C-alpha cells in the first residue's frame, strides 16, 4: 500500500505550542491522529509522556482532540455536549456540572448552556467543541484545523482566545493548519511537512514574546517569520522523494 508517512523524528516538550504546516496530503492529520492513538504506526515508536500512547491513560495524564468540524450532538444542549466526556468517564453529576460551568465561562458561552447547537454561529459551535476538549482538564490538546472553515475575523478572535487558554492552563498544544499567518501567530515552533510521502522537512522557532496581539501581525518580525514559512512551504510543495 501507499506509505502515508516516512519515519518522523520529532520531540515536543511540555508547554510548547507546536503547529504542523504543509501542503495537502503531507500527513499532518495522520500524524496528529497517531499521537491521539486513533491510528497506529506500522513501524517505529510513538511515545507520549515517554510512554507508548496506548498506556497513557494509566499514567494519569489526559489528552483531548478537537476536530475540523465541531461534531456536536444536534439534539442536545451545549451543556450536555460539553459534559459528554465526563459522563463517559463516570464523573459524578455534581462535579461534572461544576467543571462544565468552568469551561463554558472560559470560552465565553456560560449564557448559552441551554441552547441547541443550531442556535449558535460557526464560531460559537467551535467554542463548544473546545470547551468539550478542556472539560477533561487535559495536559495535551490536539487540534486538527479547528478554525479553517471560519471567516477571518472570527478565526483571529478564536486564535487569540486559544493562546490565552494555552497560557492560562499551561497546556501543550499540537495544532494543524494550512494558514501561514495562523501558524506564526500561535506557535512557539512550526514543523513544516512535505507530501508524497509525508515527512518533516524543516522546523522553525517563533521566538516572539507573549501575549501576542493584533499589533504583532503587522510587525516586521511577523513578516520575517511569514516569509520564511512561505519559502519553506513552496519548497515542501515541490520536493519529491525519489
N, C-alpha and C positions, 0 to 999 in steps of 0.2 A: 504494500500500500504506500500511499504518499506520506512522507515524513513531514509532520506539521512543524516541528521544531528541531533544530540542531541542538547539541548539548549547550546548556546555558550555565555559565559560571557567574552567579550574581549573589552578592551578600547584601542584606538590608539590615541596618541597625535599628534598635528600638528608638522610637521618637522621630524617625525620618518621615518625610512626605515624598515618596518616590512615584514619579509618573512614567508610564510606559507609552512611548510615542513611536509612530512608524506608519508606513503605508498599509492599506487594507491587505489582509491576508498574511501579515507578518507574524501572527501568533500571539498578539497582545492578550486577547481574551482567553486563549488556550492556556497561556502561562498563568494568568490570574486564577482560572478555574483549577489548575493543578495545585496552586497554593491553597485554595479553598478545600481541596480534597474531592472536588467534583469529577476530576479526571485524574487518572493515574499515569505517570510517566512510564514508558515502555523500557527505559534504560536510565541508569544513574540514580541519584538520591535527591530527594527534596525534603529539607529539614525546616521546620518552623519551631522557633524557640529551641533549637538544637535537637529536636525530636522528629521522627517521621510524622508526617501530617496526620496519619490515621491515629496517632497516640495522643494528640494534643488535648483532647477533652479531659483526659485523666490528669493532665498537668495543672488544671485549674485556670488555664488561660482560655480566652474566648476570641473568636473572630466573627465578623459579620460581613455579609456580601450585599452590596446594593447594585441592582441590575440596571440595564439600559432603560427599561420602562418600569414604572412604579410597581407593577404586578400586585395590585391591591384587589381584595375581595369586594366586588361592586355592591353586594347586598349588605355589607357590614359597615358599621360606623368607623370613623377614624380611630376612636379609642379601641375598638375590637380588633382592627387591623394591626395597630401598634402592639397590642397585648398578645398577639398570636404566638410569638416565640416563647413568651413566658408561660402561656397556657400549655404549650407543647413540652416545656421543661418541668411542668408541675409546680411552678411557683405559686404560693398561696395567693388568693384573690386580693386580700388587703395590701400585701407587699407589692403585688403586681400593679395594682391601681396607682399606688404612690409613685412607682417608677415610671408608669405611663404619663402621669401628670408632669413629672420632672422633665421628661424628654420632649413632650409636647410644648412645654414652656420654652425649652431650649431652642426649638425650631420655630417658635412664634405661632404655634397653632393651638394654644390652650383654649381659645374661644371657639374652636371648630371640632371639639372632641366628639360631639354628637352628630356631626354632618356625615353624609354619604360621600364617597369619592366623586360621584358625578356632579356634586355641587362645588367642587374645587377646581381651580385653574391647574394647568400642567405643572407650574412651578410649585404650587401648594401640594399637589399629589406627590411630587418628588420629595418634598419635605417630610411627608408622611412616611415614605419609604426609608428616608434617612433616620427618622425617629424610630422606626421599627428595627433598624440595624443597631441604633445606640441603646435601645432599651435593655439589651442583654449585658450592657457595660463591657463592650469588647476592648481588648488591648490592640487588636489589629482590624482595620477597616479596609475592605477590598471593594473597589468601586469601578464598574465597567461602563464607562461613558455615560454617567448618570444624567448629565445636563445637555447631551448632544442634540436633543430634539427641541430644546427651548429657545426662545428668542434671545438675542444678545444681551439685552438689559437684564432679563430675569436670570440668565446664565451667570453674568458677572456678579449679581447680587448673591446668588447661591454659592458661587466660588468664595466670595468674601466671608459669608456665614460659615462655610465649611472650614476655612482657615482658622476662624475664631474658635470653632469647636475643637479642631485639632490641637490648638494651643492650650485651650482650657482643660480638655480631658487628657492631654498628654498621650494622644493616640499615635500609633504607627499607621500610616495610610499608604496603600498601593493603588494608584489611580490610572485608569486607561482613558486616553483621549486622542482625537485626531487634530486638536487645536494647539498650534504652537504657542499662541498667546496665553491660553489657559495653562499650559504646561509651565511657562515661565512664571506666571503669576502665583501658582500654587506651590511649586516644588522646592524642596531642598536639593533634589537631584533628578535629572531626566535621563532615562535609559532609552536610547534610540535602537529600534529594531528594524531589520530588513526582511524581505519576504522571499518565499520560494527557494529554499525552505526558510522558515522563521529563525532568526538568530539575533543576538545582541551585537551591535557593531560599534557603538560609541556610548560614552556616558558623560554627562555634563553636570557639574555642581553649580547650583544657582545660589551663590553666596551673598544674598541680599538680606537686609535686616527685616524683622517683623515688628509690628504688624505692617503688612503691605496694603497700600491704599490705591485709589484711582490715580493719584499723582505718580505712583511708581510706574503705571502703564504708559505714561507719556515721557518717561525719563530716558536719558541717554543709556543708562545701564540696562533698562528693559530692552531697548532697541538692539543693544550689543548682543544680549543673550538670544533674542529672537532671530537675529541674523545668523548666529552660529547654528541654531537649531534648524533654520531654513536650509542652510547649506548642507547640513548633515542629512536632513530628510531627502533632499534632492539626490544625494549620493546613495542613500539607502534605497531609494525608489528605482535606481538604475543598476545597482550592483547585482550580479548573479553569482551563485556558487557553481563552479564548473564541476 
